[in-house]
Amino acid sequence: MVSGAQGGRLEELAAEFSHIERAMGDPAVLANPAEYTRLTRRHRELTPVVALHRERAEVVGALAQARELLADPELRELAAGEVESLSARLTELDAELEVLLLPTDPDDARDVILELRAGAGGAEAGLFAVDLLRMYTRYAEGAGLKLNVLEASESDLGGASRVVAEVTGEFAFRALKWERGVHRVQRVPATESQGRIHTSTVTVAVLPQVEASEVHLDLSEVRIDVFRSQGAGGQGVNTTDSAVRAVYRAGTPDEIMVVCQDGRSQIKNREKALQVLAARLAERERAAREAEERQTRAAQVGTGERSEKIRTYNYPQNRVTDHRLEGEVKNFALDSVVAGGLAPVVAALARQERERQLLDLAEAPDGAA
């Protein structure tokens, strides 16, 4: 049952939704791309909540009418059936709304900068990085997202020591945020003559893209270099003279280097490099603010040591194990996952997080939530 506080919150969200719909038709808003983008993003976030809220109101009204008919001897049996089905639907709606009203990640709707770095394991780690990139590309396609490689540093045997990609589309961060951390692979490398299983790692960072106004980036502290691209570890980046390297506070402890060699346009590459740089600066600021909660970027991606992992890809056993889950629910078919079938893994992790939030809410003192 939706509580009084939750009911009040639903009314507030419904009012905000109506206000946004009116604002989106305002010529002044239409002339402001940044504001229009913000409003459309919020509109998408609120749509499922408001739709359920409106359906709930209709069900509550229909249920009240059905209960009144219980007093009519001729309609009592029919009304009893209506009361039962409407009550069941009301229970379902309350459960769905309870989940939707849980705290959400404010970055869920943002586009993403995805970084993969080969860790322990030498050439095999570089090959695994390319395998993960292929997995994410297929997953993105299935989720209606677009993945575009911005930078890839070639390593031995067609692998990549580092890959930076941009993922765009509705709720890209929500689709990929669970991938942050160390991914471990156990398999027999193609170069292994004695059939021994090797263990290698790749660290994955998922950075929400930020608007220029959300982070202070002093261009006087950024050095821009233009050079000829060196290829992309088999990922097909064009070889041109327009690759761009952006270095923030070069030679200082704060230095951040970004390379973009995606297209033939130097202007576009410069723009993308600055976007990635802004995302990294925002992540650095976020890490500093949340250090006490161990949500720094270092904690996000780990060191790349074999003992640190969020997920293991075991090829001999055709099994992927996500170590953040418990019981049999943590195991998935490897061939499906590496082919881009990450949705069941993401769903299990999101479900676990919702259950944790509901438990915290139930255990919190009255009014603390």
Salt bridges, closest charged atoms under 4 A:
GLU11 OE2 - HIS53 NE2 3.31
GLU12 OE1 - ARG9 NH1 3.48
GLU16 OE2 - ARG42 NE 2.82
GLU21 OE2 - HIS43 NE2 3.43
GLU35 OE2 - ARG38 NH2 2.75
GLU45 OE1 - ARG42 NH1 3.13
GLU55 OE2 - ARG89 NE 2.86
GLU92 OE1 - ARG89 NH1 2.95
ASP94 OD1 - ARG56 NE 2.55
GLU96 OE2 - ARG89 NH1 3.38
ASP105 OD2 - LYS177 NZ 3.83
ASP107 OD1 - ARG110 NE 2.88
ASP108 OD1 - LYS177 NZ 2.83
GLU115 OE2 - ARG280 NE 2.62
GLU115 OE1 - ARG297 NH2 2.48
GLU124 OE2 - ARG187 NE 2.35
ASP131 OD1 - ARG134 NH1 3.04
ASP131 OD2 - ARG187 NH1 2.82
GLU151 OE2 - ARG162 NH1 2.58
GLU166 OE1 - LYS272 NZ 2.71
GLU170 OE2 - ARG44 NE 3.69
GLU179 OE1 - ARG311 NH1 2.61
GLU192 OE2 - ARG196 NE 3.26
GLU192 OE1 - HIS198 NE2 2.77
GLU211 OE2 - ARG41 NH2 3.87
GLU214 OE1 - ARG110 NH2 2.61
GLU221 OE2 - ARG249 NE 3.10
ASP225 OD2 - ARG223 NH2 3.11
ASP225 OD2 - ARG245 NH1 3.50
ASP241 OD1 - ARG228 NH1 2.90
ASP254 OD2 - ARG249 NH1 2.95
GLU283 OE1 - ARG286 NH2 2.79
ASP322 OD2 - ARG311 NE 3.07
ASP322 OD2 - ARG324 NH2 2.76
GLU353 OE2 - ARG356 NH2 2.55
ASP360 OD2 - ARG356 NH1 2.60
